[in-house]
Amino acid sequence: MNYERPLLSTLRAALSRPTPVVHVLIGPRQVGKTTIARQIQESIGIPSIYATADSPVPLDSAWIETQWRRAVAESAPSGGPVLLILDELQKVRGWSETLKLFWDNRSGGPEIRVLILGSSALLMQEGLTESLAGRLFLHRCTHWGYPECRDAFGWSLEQWLYFGGYPGAASFVDDETSWKRYIADSLIETVLARDVLQMSKVAKPVLLRHLFALAATLPSQCVSYTKMLGQLQDAGNTTTLAHYLKLLESAFLASGLELFSRGVQRKRGSSPKLLLWNNALVNALSTRSMADAIADTIWWGRLVENAVGAHLCNGLPSVEYDITYWREGDYEVDFVVAKGRDIWAIEVKSGRSGKAAGLSRFRTRYPEARALLVGGQGIPLEEFFDRDAASWFVG
């Protein structure tokens, strides 16, 4: 497939000229980070070195030094710039300190332009903020949105809502059984068994898997920690569950959205709203076929609502936006987006009745909030997903 994601041209332009920063490409597994790096390597017009740390054996700082020496040697014949691409760098022990050392000592030597890639938000951001502050520029490679899947694979909106946005799985969609196995074995299992366990010490890896499976069966639903404790074996306590949800979020798998409130303390004690970052993660673990999912209006409504939430999570950087939900008694607002003091209340019209009153009640509580209706008589779903999420929250 020769499809080029829009992010490619942005990154290539940045790396085609002298740059004072390390460029960082971060995002989930199997959304095309390595493909983008390879496409840049092929088209940028300067010598380049590509190396990946995605190894079952932990690597140390000597690996980074080796790759840097390769880049220096590559530059020697012409004295021109060299692009150094380091993939899955977060898996190298002490990577940020080592990279900082070489980056800060490059003056007087060859011009090395650096692009680093990673699929763990937690580990990458820890290293970036601790050692490389002021030396980096972050690019987010998100799950594939509807426009990309439509243009690359010719998918309809319904296909994207069911199959999600993993390009490597697109060739399996004609055989849903094979598609489910591919997503479960090659993607979910890899992330849970390798990536998440490398991020943090996980005392109960089986619980982590069961928590993810529970989230996949309850997309876009609010579930109290008490209820989770009752459904999960050896669940420990609510603190453990909250921590494991954060780990799943840092791997771009699932989030537990908090209750919106101007008071932080109340928010922390709320029941999380479970959200999967890609609908493929829901449907790969479901026994429903695409036809069954569409026929089940309640379930399809959940998938639509989850897709809206995933579109927000993928498209709105957490440093600028806060994504929550709101509930008071029987009144509910599906999503609340806050940016500074600006608030947007989002209602997804997915076929379930009795929800509009929640929006009115919320705006009574927060008169400054702006309303956004998605689906139904509001913004058509195709139009909503066709645009960048941030474009709905301006002005």
Secondary structure, DSSP 8 states (H G I E B T S, - for coil): -----HHHHHHHHHHTS--SSEEEEE--TTSSHHHHHHHHHHHSSS-EEEEE---SS-B-HHHHHHHHHHHHHHHTTT---EEEEEETGGGBTTHHHHHHHHHHT-TTS--EEEEEEES-HHHHHHHHHHT-TTSEEEEE-----HHHHHHHH---HHHHHHH-S-GGGGGGTTSHHHHHHHIIIIIIHHIIIIIHHHHS--S-HHHHHHHHHHHHHSTTEE--HHHHHHHSTT---HHHHHHHHHHHHHTTSEEEE-B--SSHHHHHTS--EEEESSHHHHHTT-S--HHHHHH-HHHHHHHHHHHHHHHHHHHS-TTT-EEEEEEETTEEEEEEEEETTEEEEEEE-SS-SS-HHHHHHHHHH-TT-EEEEESTTSB-HHHHHHS-GGGGS--
